[in-house]
Amino acid sequence: MKADAAKKITYGDLIGGKRFNVTLTGGNDINNTTGQAKIKTVQQLKYTGQSPQRDDIPSKVDGSAQWAVNVKVPGMLHARNVKPPVTGAQCTGVDESSVNGLPGFVAVVREKNYVAVVCEREEQAIAAAKRLKVSWQKPASAPFPPSPTLFEYMRKTTPTANPNPRANGSIDAGLAGAATRVEAEYEVPFQGHQAIGPAHATADPSNGQMTIYSNDMKSYGMRNGIAEFLQMPREQVRVVWMEGPQGYGRTAADDAGFEAAFLARELGRPVRVQWMRNEETAWDTKGPAFTFKMRGALDAQGNLVALEYNARAADFHHLGYNEPETVLIAQ
């Protein structure tokens, strides 16, 4: 309770040992869901239509807000990734001698095709990542088509999933008797999720616990995913959410969290990871490409008498959020 901090109550106390046994029906269509939960009347609604106080704004204005990008813990190291030149490339060798003499150099960490350089200071890690010599073997063929032929490829390729279409009546019949017909085809390319600040996270393995400071919007998912990825007990993984610029879509914030935790586990010291701008532009998880064709028709009074929507999308369902198999370091 804000007025009296000594007064508090848990959700468990409120429900009194009961269960949320609300039966819902409606199948796969959430718009048709029905249940036994009571809906408040308009008179009972307290916040709808109101403009509640934004408690986060004052600290952002006066600079007192704590941001994930500014986390500092004792003994913290700084890391930068070294990404391959193209997707699907295999790392065939790392020449660690190319960075051994640089100021603040701590280690090169390589696990299969993941390569990172770790230094005492951030600017040292940036310099070392640029200097590190890594040998990459490009794939024999590109894993996906180039942009100029992407949509042609999407239209001709057999889909991996094809949900049953919803059909009511005859499209052709509606078009044939219509006063006005409209047809259009659209192409939506892959979209980057880059935020104002590139992905970042800090992981601290101190005291037998892995603590990750991140602005990733799904802290519980990150905790579960990192625990499984590092094969640690979930009780030993803690995620502290903090303010940051990456809070929409499937951004690279979770990728940075996994990378920081992996490096901290390998080195036994706190590690802060931040992606470079060019790294995020190239390697963040993109919004999927779509191509769709629409046909519609109106009668003489302007009423809709036919509508057909046919779409294809690049598969994105396999790229989960904080999934130990699909974050970039796991791939």
GULUMMI-962436 format. One record per atom (N, C-alpha, C, CB): residue in one letter; x, y, z. Coordinates in steps of 0.1 Angstrom, whole numbers, plus 5000, padded with zeros to 4 digits. Glycine has a CB too. Layout:
REM GULUMMI-962436
AXYZ/...
This chain:
REM GULUMMI-962436
M500849885000/M500050005000/M500950125000/M499050005012/K500650224991/K501550334989/K501550425002/K501150414977/A500350445007/A500250535019/A500850475032/A498750575021/D500850345032/D501350275044/D502050155040/D500150245055/A503450155039/A504250045034/A504049925043/A505650085034/A503649935055/A503449825064/A502249735060/A503349865078/K501349795053/K500149725048/K500349665035/K498949815048/K500249535034/K500449465021/K499649335021/K501949435019/I499349285009/I498649165008/I499049094995/I497049185008/T499048964995/T499448884983/T498248844975/T500348764987/Y498448804962/Y497348754954/Y496848624960/Y497848724940/G497748544966/G497348424973/G496348454984/G498548344978/D496648564992/D495748595003/D494348634997/D496348715011/L494448714986/L493148764981/L492248644976/L493448854969/I492848544970/I492048434965/I491648334975/I492748364953/G492348344987/G491948254998/G492148104996/G490548285002/G493148064989/G493347924987/G492547864976/G493147854999/K491747934969/K490947884958/K491747884946/K489647974957/R491147834935/R491747824922/R490947904912/R491847674917/F491647954901/F490948024891/F490247924881/F491948114883/N489247864886/N488547764878/N487447824869/N487947654887/V487947904859/V487047964850/V487047884837/V487348114847/T485947834833/T485847754821/T485747844809/T484747644822/L486647824799/L486547904787/L486247814775/L487847984785/T485447864766/T485147784754/T485447884742/T483747734754/G485447824730/G485547914718/G486647864709/G485948044723/G487247754712/G488247694702/G489447784700/G487547664690/N489847794687/N490947874684/N490648024681/N491647814672/D489448054681/D489048194678/D488848274692/D487848204669/I489748354696/I489648424708/I488448524708/I490848504712/N487948564696/N486848654696/N485548584700/N486748714682/N485548444699/N484348374703/N484448304716/N484048264692/T485448344724/T485648284737/T484548324747/T487048324743/T484048234754/T483048264764/T483448194777/T481548204759/G482948244788/G483348194801/G482448244812/G484748224804/Q482848214824/Q481948244835/Q482448364843/Q481948124845/A483648424839/A484148544846/A483248664844/A485548574841/K482948734854/K482048854854/K482848974848/K481448884867/I482149044840/I482749164834/I482249284842/I482349174819/K483149374845/K482749494852/K481749584844/K483949574856/T480949654851/T480049754844/T480949874841/T478849784852/V480449964832/V481150084829/V481350174842/V480350164819/Q480350174850/Q480450254863/Q481550194872/Q479150254870/Q481850074871/Q482950014880/Q484350034874/Q482649864881/L484450074862/L485750094856/L486450214862/L485650104841/K487650204867/K488350314874/K489350384864/K489050264886/Y489950314855/Y491050374848/Y490750394833/Y492250284849/T489750324828/T489450344814/T489050494811/T488250254810/G489750554801/G489450684798/G490150794806/G488050714799/Q490950744816/Q491750824824/Q493150844819/Q491750774839/S493850944824/S495350964821/S496150944834/S495551104814/P496450824837/P497150794850/P498550854850/P497250644852/Q499050884862/Q500350944863/Q501450844859/Q500650974878/R502450894850/R503550814846/R504650834856/R504050864832/D504750734865/D505750744876/D507250734871/D505550634886/D507350684858/D508750664853/D509350794847/D508750554843/I508450894844/I508951014837/I509851094845/I507751094832/P509551134858/P510451224865/P511951174865/P509951234879/S512151044868/S513550994869/S514250994855/S513550854875/K513450984845/K514050994831/K514451134828/K513050934821/V513651234833/V513951374830/V515051424839/V512651454834/D515151384851/D516251434860/D517551344859/D515751444874/G517451234852/G518651154850/G518951054861/G519851244849/S518051034870/S518250944881/S517750804877/S517450984893/A517150784866/A516650644862/A517850554860/A515850654849/Q517750434863/Q518850334861/Q518550254849/Q518950234874/W519450264839/W519350194826/W520250074826/W519650294815/A519749974819/A520549844817/A521849874810/A519749744809/V521949974801/V523149994794/V524250054803/V522950094783/N523850104815/N524850164824/N525250084836/N524350294829/V524849954836/V525149874847/V526649854849/V524449734845/K527049864862/K528449844865/K528449754878/K529249984868/V529249654877/V529449564889/V530949544891/V528749424887/P531449514903/P532849504906/P533449394897/P533049464920/G534649424891/G535349324883/G534849294870/G535449194891/M533949394865/M533249364852/M534249374840/M532149474851/L534049284831/L534749284818/L533849334807/L535349144815/H534449364796/H533649404784/H533949314772/H533949554780/A532849274765/A533049184754/A532349244741/A532349054757/R532949204730/R532349224717/R532349104709/R533149344709/N531349084701/N531248964692/N532048994680/N529748934688/V532448884673/V533148884660/V532248794651/V534648834661/K531448864643/K530448784635/K531148744621/K529248864632/P530548634615/P531048594602/P530648694591/P530548454598/P531348694580/P530948784569/P529648764562/P532048784558/V529148634563/V527948594557/V527248494565/V528048544542/T525948484564/T525148384571/T525548244567/T523648404569/G525648154576/G525948014573/G527447984572/G525347984561/A528348094574/A529748064574/A530247984586/A530548204573/Q531247904584/Q531847824594/Q533147874598/Q531947674590/C533447884611/C534647934617/C535747824616/C534547984631/T536847844608/T537847744606/T539047774614/T538147734592/G539147894621/G540347924629/G540348064634/G541647894621/V541048084646/V541148214652/V542648234655/V540248224665/D543148344651/D544548374654/D544548474666/D545248444641/E544748414678/E544648484690/E545848584691/E544548394702/S546948544685/S548148634685/S547948774679/S549348564678/S546848784671/S546548914665/S546149014675/S545548894654/V545748974687/V545249064697/V545949054711/V543749044699/N546848954712/N547448934725/N548149054731/N548548824723/G548749144723/G549449254728/G548649374730/G550649284720/L547349374728/L546549494729/L546349524744/L545249474722/P546149654747/P545949694761/P544649634766/P545949844762/G544649584778/G543449534784/G542949404780/G542349634783/F543649334770/F543149204765/F543049104776/F544049164753/V541949034776/V541748924786/V541648784779/V540448954794/A540748774769/A540548644763/A539848654750/A539848544773/V540048554742/V539248524731/V538448394734/V540048504717/V537148404733/V536248294736/V535648244723/V535148334747/R535848114720/R535248054708/R534547924711/R536348034697/E533347914707/E532647794708/E531947764695/E531547794720/K532547664687/K532147634673/K532147764665/K530647574674/N530947814661/N530947934652/N530748064660/N529947924642/Y530648064673/Y530548184681/Y531948234685/Y529648164693/V532248354682/V533548414686/V533348544693/V534448434673/A534048564704/A533948694711/A535348724717/A532848694722/V535648854718/V536848894724/V536448974737/V537648984714/V537248954748/V536949014761/V538149094766/V536548904771/C537849214770/C538849304775/C538449374788/C539249414765/E539349444794/E539049514807/E538149634805/E540349554814/R538249704794/R537449824791/R536749804778/R538349944791/E535649884777/E534849874765/E535549914752/E533549954766/E536250024752/E536950074740/E538049974736/E537550214742/Q538649904746/Q539649804743/Q538949684736/Q540349754756/A537749644740/A537049524734/A536649564719/A535849494742/I536249684717/I535949734704/I537149724694/I535349874704/A538349774699/A539549764691/A539949624689/A540649844698/A539849544699/A540349404697/A539449324688/A540349334711/A538149354688/A537249284679/A537549324664/A535749314682/K537949444662/K538249484648/K539549424644/K538349644648/R540449404654/R541849354650/R541849194649/R542849394661/L541049124656/L541148984657/L540948914643/L540048924667/K541948834640/K541848764627/K541148624629/K543348744622/V540048614622/V539248494622/V539048444608/V537848524629/S539248314606/S539048254593/S537648194592/S540148144590/W537048234581/W535648184579/W535548114565/W534648294579/Q534748004565/Q534547934553/Q533047964549/Q534847774554/K532848024537/K531548054533/K530847934529/K531548154521/P529447924530/P528747814526/P528747794511/P527247814530/A528647674506/A528747644492/A527647714484/A528647494489/S526447724490/S525347804484/S524647884495/S524347704478/A524047994490/A523448084500/A522248014506/A522948214492/P522048044520/P520947974527/P519648034523/P521247984542/F519548154517/F518248204513/F518548294501/F517548284525/P517548324493/P517648404481/P517948554484/P516448394472/P518648614474/P518848764476/P517648844474/P519948804465/S517648964479/S516449054479/S515749064465/S516849184484/P516449074454/P515749094441/P514848974437/P516749114430/T515148854442/T514348734438/T513648674450/T515248634432/L513648744462/L512948694474/L511548664472/L513148794485/F510748754467/F509348734466/F508948634455/F508648874463/E509648624445/E509448524435/E509648384441/E510348544422/Y510748374449/Y511048254456/Y509848214466/Y512348264464/M509348314473/M508348284483/M507048234476/M508048414491/R506748294464/R505548254457/R505648114451/R505248354446/K506848074447/K506947944440/K507347834449/K508047954429/T507847854461/T508247754470/T507047684477/T509247804480/T507147554478/T506147484485/T506147524500/T506247324484/P505047564505/P504947614519/P505247494529/P503647674523/T505947534540/T506147434551/T504947414559/T507347474559/A504047514559/A502747504566/A501747574558/A502847574581/N500547524558/N499447574549/N498147564557/N499447514535/P497747664565/P496547644572/P495347644563/P496347764582/N494247574567/N493047564559/N492447704557/N492047474566/P492147734545/P491547864542/P490147874547/P491647904527/R489747994550/R488348014554/R487548064542/R488248124566/A486547994538/A485848034526/A484348044529/A486047934515/N483648144525/N482248164526/N481748204512/N481848274537/G480948114506/G480348154493/G481448134482/G479848294493/S481148204471/S481948194459/S482548324456/S481148134447/I483848334456/I484548464452/I484248494438/I486048444454/D484448394429/D484248424415/D482848474412/D484448294407/A481848414419/A480448464416/A480248604421/A479448374424/G480848634432/G480748774438/G481448874428/G481348784451/L482548834423/L483248924413/L482548944400/L484648874411/A481948834396/A481248834383/A480048934383/A480748694379/G479348944394/G478149034394/G478449164400/G477048964401/A479649204402/A479949324410/A479949444400/A481349314416/A479749564406/A479749684399/A481249734398/A478849794405/T481949714409/T483349764409/T484249654414/T483449884418/R485349634408/R486349534412/R487749594414/R486449414402/V488349554425/V489749604428/V490649484431/V489649704440/E491849494425/E492849384427/E494149444429/E492849284415/A494949394439/A496249454442/A497149344448/A496149574452/E498449364446/E499449264452/E500449344459/E500049174440/Y500849294471/Y501749374480/Y502949284483/Y501049424492/E504149354485/E505349284490/E505849364502/E506349284478/V506149294513/V506649354525/V508049294528/V505649344537/P509149364527/P510449304529/P510649274544/P511549394524/F511749204546/F512249184560/F512449324567/F513549104561/Q512049334579/Q512149454587/Q513049444599/Q510749514591/G514049534600/G514949524612/G514149574624/G516149604610/H514649534636/H514049574649/H514949664656/H513749454657/Q515949724649/Q516949804656/Q516249914665/Q517949864647/A516749924677/A516250034686/A517250144686/A516049974700/I516950254694/I517850364696/I519250324700/I517250474705/G519350224710/G520550174714/G520650024711/G520750194730/P521849984706/P521949844702/P521849754715/P523349814696/A521649624712/A521349524723/A522549524732/A521149384717/H522249494745/H523249494756/H522749424768/H523649644760/A523649364776/A523249304788/A524549284796/A522549164785/T524449264809/T525549234818/T525149114826/T525849354827/A526149024827/A525848894835/A526948884846/A525948774826/D526548854858/D527448844869/D527248704875/D527048954880/P528348624875/P528348484880/P528748474894/P529148394872/S528748584902/S529348584915/S528448504925/S529448724920/N529048444935/N528348374946/N527448264941/N527448474954/G527948194931/G527248074927/G525848104920/G526947984938/Q525648224916/Q524348254909/Q524648344897/Q523448334919/M523948314886/M524048394874/M523048504874/M524048304861/T523448624875/T522548744875/T522648814862/T522748834888/I521648834855/I521648904842/I520849034843/I521148814831/Y521549144840/Y520849274840/Y520549304825/Y521749384846/S519249324822/S518749334808/S517449414808/S518549194802/N517249474796/N516049544794/N515149454785/N516249674787/D515449334783/D514549244776/D513249234783/D515149104774/M512149244775/M510849254781/M510249124787/M509849314771/K510949014785/K510448894790/K511448824800/K510048794779/S511548884812/S512548844821/S512348704826/S512448934834/Y511148654828/Y510948514832/Y511348424821/Y509448494836/G511048454808/G511448374797/G512948364796/G510848424784/M513648484798/M515148484798/M515648394809/M515648624799/R515148404821/R515648314832/R515448174828/R514848344845/N514348134823/N514147994819/N515147944808/N512747964815/G515248034798/G516048004786/G517447994789/G515848104775/I518048084797/I519448084800/I519747964810/I519848214807/A518847934819/A519047824828/A519247694819/A517947804838/E518347684810/E518447564801/E519647564792/E517147544793/F519947684787/F521047694777/F522347664784/F521147834771/L522547714796/L523747694804/L523747564812/L524047804813/Q522547494812/Q522347374820/Q522647404835/Q523247254815/M522047504839/M522047544853/M520747534860/M522547694855/P520647504873/P519347504879/P518647644878/P519547464894/R517447644876/R516647764874/R516847854886/R515247744871/E516947794898/E517047874910/E518347954911/E516947774922/Q519347914903/Q520647984903/Q520748094892/Q521747884901/V519648114885/V519648214875/V518648324879/V519248154861/R519048454878/R518248564882/R518348664871/R518648624896/V517248724867/V517248824857/V516648954863/V516348784844/V517449064862/V516949194868/V516549284856/V518049254876/W515349314855/W514849404844/W515249544847/W513349384841/M515649614837/M515949754838/M515549834826/M517549774841/E515449964827/E515050044816/E515950024804/E514850194820/G515450044792/G516350034780/G515550064768/G517049904780/P516150074756/P515450104744/P514849984737/P516450174735/Q515149864740/Q514649754733/Q513549684740/Q515849654730/G512349724737/G511149664743/G510049634734/G510749754754/Y510349594722/Y509249564712/Y509649454703/Y508749694704/G508749364699/G509049264690/G510049164695/G509449324677/R510649094686/R511648994689/R512949064686/R511548854681/T513449144695/T514749224692/T515949134696/T514749354700/A517149194696/A518349124699/A518649134714/A519449174691/A517749194722/A518049204736/A518249074743/A516949284743/D517448974739/D517548844745/D518848774741/D516348754742/D519248794728/D520448744723/D521648794731/D520648774708/A521748924734/A522848974742/A522848924756/A522649134742/G521648894762/G521548844775/G522148704776/G520148834780/F521848624766/F522448484765/F523948484763/F521748404754/E524348584755/E525848584752/E526548634765/E526048684741/A526048734772/A526748774784/A526748664794/A525948894790/A525748594796/A525648484806/A526648374802/A524248424807/F526748344789/F527648234784/F529148284787/F527448214770/L529448404784/L530848454786/L531148464801/L531048584779/A530248504809/A530448514823/A530648374829/A529248584830/R529948274824/R530148144829/R531548084825/R529048044823/E531948124813/E533248074808/E534348134815/E533348094793/L534248264818/L535448334824/L535348344839/L535448474818/G534148324845/G534048324859/G534048474865/G535048244866/R533848564856/R533748714860/R532548774854/R535148784856/P532148884859/P531048964853/P531449014839/P530549074861/V530548994829/V530849044816/V529649124810/V531048914806/R530049234804/R529049324798/R529249304783/R529149474802/V528149274776/V528049264761/V527249374755/V527549124757/Q527749434745/Q526949534738/Q527249514723/Q527249684742/W526149504715/W526349484701/W526749624695/W525049434694/M527549614684/M527849734676/M526649764667/M529149714668/R526549884662/R525349924654/R525349844641/R525450074650/N526449824634/N526449744622/N526149594625/N527849754615/E526449544637/E526149414640/E524649394642/E526849374653/E524049484648/E522549474650/E521849494637/E522149584660/T522349584629/T521649604616/T521649474608/T522349714608/A522749404608/A522949274601/A522349154607/A524349254598/W522449144620/W522149014627/W520949014636/W523348974634/D520249124638/D519049124647/D518049034640/D518549264650/T517048984648/T516048904643/T515048994635/T515248824654/K514848964622/K514049054614/K512549024615/K514449044600/G511749124613/G510349104611/G510149024598/G509549234611/P509348924597/P509348844585/P508848914572/P508448714588/A509248864561/A508848914548/A507448854545/A509848884537/F506648934538/F505248894534/F505048924520/F504148954543/T504248844513/T503748884500/T502248834500/T504548824488/F501348924496/F499948894496/F499248964485/F499348924509/K498248894480/K497348934469/K495948944474/K497548844457/M495249054470/M493949074475/M493049114463/M493849194485/R491849054463/R490849094453/R489549124461/R490548974443/G488849234456/G487649274463/G486649334453/G487949374473/A485349334457/A484349384448/A483249454455/A483749274439/L482549554449/L481449624455/L480249624446/L481849774458/D479049624451/D477849634443/D477649774440/D476649564450/A476549804433/A476249944428/A475950034440/A474949944419/Q475649984452/Q475350064463/Q476650084472/Q474250004472/G477750024468/G478950034475/G479149934486/G479050174481/N478349834486/N478449724496/N479449624492/N477049664498/L480249574501/L481249464498/L480449334495/L482149444510/V480849284483/V480149154479/V481149044477/V479449174466/A482449074477/A483448974475/A484849024481/A483648924461/L485548934488/L486848974493/L487748844494/L486749044507/E488848844487/E489748734487/E491148784492/E489848664473/Y491748714501/Y493048744507/Y493948624506/Y492948804522/N495048634499/N495948514497/N497348564501/N495848454483/A497948504511/A499248554516/A500248444518/A499048634529/R501548484518/R502648394521/R503548474530/R503348334509/A504248414540/A505148474548/A506348394550/A504548514562/A507548454552/A508748374556/A508548324570/A510048464555/D508848194572/D508548134584/D509348194596/D508947984584/F508648244606/F509248304617/F508948234630/F508948444618/H508048134630/H507648064642/H508747984649/H506447974639/H509747954641/H510847874647/H511847964655/H511647794637/L511648094654/L512548184662/L511748234674/L512948304653/G511848154684/G511148194697/G511848304704/G511048074705/Y511148344715/Y511648454723/Y512348384736/Y510548544728/N513748404737/N514448354748/N514448204748/N513948404761/E514348144736/E514447994735/E515847954734/E513647944722/P516247854742/P517747814742/P518147754729/P517947714753/E517247714720/E517647664707/E517747764696/E516747544703/T517147884698/T516947974686/T517648104688/T515547984683/V518148144700/V518848264701/V520048254693/V519248294716/L520648364689/L521648364678/L522948284683/L522148504675/I523348294695/I524448214700/I524248064699/I524848254714/A523048024701/A522747884700/A522747834686/A521347854706/Q522347924676/Q522447884662/Q523847884657/Q521647984654/
